[in-house]
Each structure stands twice: as C-alpha cells, then as structure tokens.
Amino acid sequence: MNRRIFLRQGSLTGLSLSVFSLAGCSSPSAEQQPAEAAAAAANPETAPEAADFALLELTLAELQAKMTHGEMTSRGITELYLNRIQSLDKQGPRLNAVLLTNPAALDLAHALDQERKEGKIRGPLHGIPILLKDNIDTADQQPTTAGSLALAGHKAKQDAFIVQKLRAAGAVVLGKTNLSEWANFRSTRSTSGWSSVGGQTKNPYILDRTPSGSSAGSGAAASASFCAAAIGTETDGSIVSPASCSGLVGVKPTVGLWSRTGIIPISATQDTAGPMTRTVHDAALLLGPLAGPDPRDPATKAGTGKAAPDYTTFLKTDALKGQRLGVEKGHLTGSSEAVPLLLAALEVLKAQGATIVEVEVEKLTDPLGQAEYDVLLYEFKDGVNQYLATANAGVKTLADVIKFNTEHKDKAMPFFQQEILEASQKLGDLKTPAYLAALKKSQGGARAALDGVLQKNRLAAIVAITNAPARCIDLINGDSGGGPGFSSPAAMAGYPHVTVPMGQAHGLPVGLSFVGAPWQEGPLLGFAYAYEQVSKKRAAPQFKGPFVG
C-alpha cells in the first residue's frame, strides 16, 4: 500500500507504519512534549549502564542455560531486568517504554525457582521474564488500559488466553509496555508511541526518533534488554514496524494461530498478537507455546492442527537453499536509505542458495486501502463494545470512551483528537452491506493477490523492506512521511509476516520482511534464521541523543 497517500487520506495513521525520511527532522521542544519525553531530547551520550548490563542481548536459551547450571535464578534475572528498567526507562535516557512493572514479578520468579529445585521444568520459557503490551489482559494487580485514560485503573477479571498459556509455560509476566493509544486507532493525526496514560515512548537507537506503533513499548523494551522478550499486537504493521525500527525480529502470525480473547480489539479479521525478540530462535521459542485453539475465539478453529509443536525445528542454516523468493519490485529503486540494504540482503539470500524473482504485490493491494480502513472502522466499534460490556472499566461502550475523552480533553487529547473513534461510532453493525462489501474487497482482494503471486511464480515467500528508517517524533503534526513498507498485504489477508534486522541507515535499524501463505510460520522463520545467521545485522541500541546532519 502507498503509505504516503493512505496516511494523508486519514486512514491507518501510524497503525502500521511510522515510516519517515531522515531529512529535515528535529526534535520537538520541551513545550511540545509530555513531561516524560522532554528529558530525552537533551541526552548527549549513551547511558553508562547500557553497555555494562549483565544480561545484555542474552537469548532465551542462554538465560535458560544459566538457570539450568545454577549460575543464576529466575528471581535474580527478574531483579536485574527490573533494575535496568528503573535506571534506563524511568531515569537516564528515559525511554518510557514500560508503563508499569508487575509487583508480583519477583514472587512469581521465586516460585518458579522452587519448581526448578523440585525437578519440575515446564519448558524453554520456565523462569523467563516477558513484557506484555498494555492491551493484553492480566488477572493481577496490573491494569489493562490500551494507553487510554478512560481505562486507567481497569483490572481484568481473567488473563487473556495467551497469558494463561504463557503462565502455564512457566514465563514470568514482568510488566506492561506503553503503546500508541487504542493501538493507534484514535486519530488521523496521532503520534506513534504516545498514549495519554504513558506519554511518549522513544526509539532506543536515537532518542528523538519514533519507536513506531502501535507496539512501540514492546519493541523499544525488548531491544533495550528490559526483558528477555516481549509480546506485541498487530492489526496492520504494529508488530513488524516497531520491530523493524528497534532492530528486532517480529512475528505477525496467521490470524488464528494465537487467540485474541482478552486482548482489547481493533479488528476481528486482522488482529493478532505475536513475539518481539532479539533473535529468530527466541521468536520461535515463544511462538509455539502460546499457539492453539481457544473456544472463545472462532478464528483459532481454522488453526486447529496447524501449529507446530516446536518452531525451532525449522531453524536450519541451509533453509534458503533451493528456495524461490519473490522480491517486491517497487522496493528495489527509489531514494529511501533502505533500498541499498535490501539490495545487499538479496545478495545474501542468493549466496545461501535462494532464487530471487521480481514480483509486484503492491500494485494489487494498494487500491484496497480504503476498503481496509472501512473494515476496521466497523469492526472496531463492534469489538470494543463487546470487550467493554463485560470489563471492570468505568466506560462500557465506545460512546462512553468518546464522551470521557471530550470531558477530559486537556489530559486525554493534548496533541491530537479522536476522529477515528467518532467515525467508527457513527457506523452500523457487522451485518451492514457496506461492511460486508468492504471486507470482501479488502480481505478477499489481498488473499487473491498474495495467493496469485505465490502460486504463479512458485514462491516459498515474498521479501521486501519492512519499513524505512524511523523519522523524528512529531507530537504537533503527527505521523507523516513515506518510504517503502510492506505490512498491509499480509495484514489484510491475515497471512504470516516475519521481519528480521537487515542493517542500519544513519544508525537506525531497518527490517527485511518475509511474507508467505497461511500457517507457514515455520518455513518463514527458517528463511529468516538462515539469513540472520549469515548477515548478523542485529546491533544493541546505544540510546544516542538527537541525530544531527
């Protein structure tokens, strides 16, 4: 989809891509920022604690090995992450990625250590601290707010289905991350990574750059080693775009692989949660235990029997050998700093035995943008009303949220308004002919486009630039700009999408996308792993001050 046109038409502003050019950027003044964000603009150097952290860049397997060998405990690891959050998220560079930490985290970790002593190991996630995006329900002392003041203090009655599975797998729920408010489906002039509950999250590489949205906090936190891994959610790009901008591996699964029960929704047909990690292996470890059918989420019925018991079995260094990959032709030229990175990545793929074929997906999916936006407007109202009807929140409908924001506009809407909420509220239900026609055009058209290109060219996957390097945070004008990006085809179709770091432009990460047919997460992870192991483009962030030049 042509994001420069789509965003300016007032559609999915920042919901998927905060893709900015690097030219002409400057950080907002302190008067233009929330108090939480102002300190970062003056940060001149890397925080001294950043490079000395004992758990810096450690993988899930490495952490598990330390616990297995008695070198560390889950409680000790959890405490180290909590201290790092305190020193770098709340002080120092003030990344502002974490809304709150779980007051029970140390107790949970201690209990898992006791299980380990008794010989009970639940699996590869046992004792591993994970951060969750704050639109995912947890039945504990942590509120679930979607970043909205209207939901401040809202505590869920029960864990989201994926949180139940996460706990059953032995992970420690470390805390909740900041996000673009209402997953960036509030205003056509929104700023990715900003919420009225948490303020502005920054990019850990260059602090006045966008972390992208809407899983901004999950991406920034995982990249900054505030946790072993994080979970984000995506409707269109909100996992893969912040993963790309924060130098991470991000997995948007096929819709239905992971349940959405207990996650504040935008779209019944496009929403999914997924892993955000520093390595492909970590993403594969996290993906499997949370997959599976949920009677309360009909989308998971289609995934019955489709999930792999262990996605790490697909991770082979020769996974690319003999594979045919399509590359989005429109991403091979242009002025974006990401283009040379893609061209270099293609050479790596070829050297690993892949055949590269030029394809044109975007010319088929770009015209579907308005239909996608219409689908989301209808589904948002329906989904939010269903969620709020049984929630412990003070607001029970989307209309209540709009009223709350209007009555508290100084705090709830200091920079941008709620045009998208208002547009959604005006629409009918999901039996409306206009909705059904839009869904057929958006979802049906995207599936036909991807299926056609994959089958006609006998492709195992399509590769592209995930999105361009991050531009400056701009709370006055909101997200803007352009450049290549490839989230929408897979998002509209509900197909899987994996992004992996493919380098940096001016110190800002850029991701390489692998998109494939439904339920093909395993092969896509295999391709990403084979590329990752040779290219090794992941680099830890340095929390640098504003880019100059």
Helices and strands as residue ranges (DSSP letters): H 3-8, G 30-32, H 35-38, G 39-42, H 60-68, H 74-84, I 85-89, E 98-101, H 105-117, E 129-133, G 149-151, H 161-168, E 172-177, H 181-184, E 194-195, E 199-200, H 216-223, E 229-234, H 240-245, E 249-252, E 272-277, H 280-287, G 298-303, G 311-314, E 324-328, G 329-331, H 338-351, E 355-359, H 362-365, G 366-368, H 369-389, H 398-407, H 409-412, H 419-425, H 433-439, I 440-444, H 445-456, E 461-465, H 488-493, E 497-505, E 508-515, H 521-535
